[in-house]
Amino acid sequence: MKDTQHKRWPEAWFGAAVALVAYLLTGFVPAMVYGGYMGLMTTRILFGTQPDESLLVRAMAGGGMALAVVATLFLYLVLGAAIFSGAGALMRVVTRRPEDEPSEA
């Protein structure tokens, strides 16, 4: 069991690497934009007025950006690893030869 579990790691790592590249190309900038917007909206809700140019407001916007970037990065990585692990398992089942199956002796 341990040997077959270890064989799935290359597909997961490859899927995570592909997902990281896809995230950097498609998801990084929107995550920063919407995260900053989320930080500003949170500041507006907490203080009840239009946010001014204080250090606290900038910290809230920066925290919103960081939270959005990390959350979407994890989403991309987990989905990429899961998709490629599933594809690798499916390819092993499809391409399995009859002599690879264990014999009942």
C-alpha positions in Angstrom: 0.0 0.0 0.0 2.8 2.4 0.9 4.5 1.8 -2.5 1.4 2.6 -4.5 0.7 5.7 -2.4 4.2 7.0 -3.1 3.8 6.6 -6.9 1.0 9.2 -6.9 3.3 12.0 -5.6 4.9 13.0 -9.0 1.5 13.7 -10.6 0.5 15.8 -7.6 3.7 17.8 -7.6 3.5 18.3 -11.3 -0.1 19.4 -11.0 0.8 21.9 -8.3 3.6 23.3 -10.4 1.2 23.7 -13.4 -1.4 25.3 -11.2 1.2 27.7 -9.8 2.1 28.9 -13.3 -1.6 29.2 -14.2 -2.2 31.2 -11.0 0.7 33.6 -11.7 -0.6 34.1 -15.3 -4.3 34.5 -14.5 -5.1 34.9 -10.8 -2.5 37.0 -9.1 -3.5 40.4 -10.2 -7.3 39.9 -9.8 -6.7 38.5 -6.3 -4.7 41.7 -5.4 -7.4 44.0 -6.9 -10.3 42.3 -5.3 -8.4 41.8 -2.0 -7.6 45.5 -1.8 -11.3 46.3 -2.5 -12.3 43.8 0.2 -9.9 45.5 2.7 -11.4 48.9 1.9 -15.0 47.7 2.2 -14.1 46.1 5.5 -12.6 49.3 6.7 -15.7 51.2 5.6 -18.0 48.8 7.5 -15.8 48.9 10.7 -15.5 52.7 10.9 -18.8 53.6 9.3 -17.5 56.4 7.1 -15.4 56.8 4.0 -11.8 55.6 4.8 -9.2 58.2 5.0 -5.4 57.9 4.2 -4.3 56.6 7.6 -1.9 53.8 8.4 -4.7 51.6 9.7 -6.7 51.9 6.4 -3.6 51.0 4.4 -2.9 48.1 6.7 -6.4 46.8 6.3 -6.2 47.1 2.5 -2.8 45.4 2.4 -4.1 42.6 4.7 -7.1 42.1 2.4 -4.7 41.8 -0.5 -2.5 39.3 1.3 -5.5 37.2 2.4 -7.0 37.1 -1.1 -3.6 36.2 -2.7 -2.9 33.4 -0.3 -6.4 32.0 -0.4 -6.6 31.9 -4.2 -3.1 30.5 -4.4 -4.1 27.6 -2.1 -7.2 27.0 -4.2 -5.2 26.8 -7.4 -2.6 24.5 -5.9 -5.0 22.1 -4.3 -7.2 21.9 -7.4 -4.2 21.4 -9.7 -2.7 18.7 -7.6 -6.1 16.9 -7.3 -6.8 17.1 -11.1 -3.4 15.8 -12.1 -3.5 13.1 -9.4 -6.8 12.0 -10.7 -5.6 12.1 -14.3 -2.5 10.0 -13.4 -4.7 7.4 -11.6 -7.0 7.2 -14.6 -4.1 6.8 -17.0 -2.7 4.0 -14.9 -6.0 2.2 -15.0 -6.5 2.7 -18.7 -3.0 1.7 -19.7 -2.7 -1.3 -17.3 -1.5 -4.5 -19.0 -3.0 -7.9 -18.0 0.5 -9.2 -16.9 0.7 -6.3 -14.4 -2.3 -7.6 -12.5 -1.4 -9.7 -9.4 -1.9 -13.4 -9.8 -4.0 -15.5 -7.4 -1.7 -18.3 -6.4 
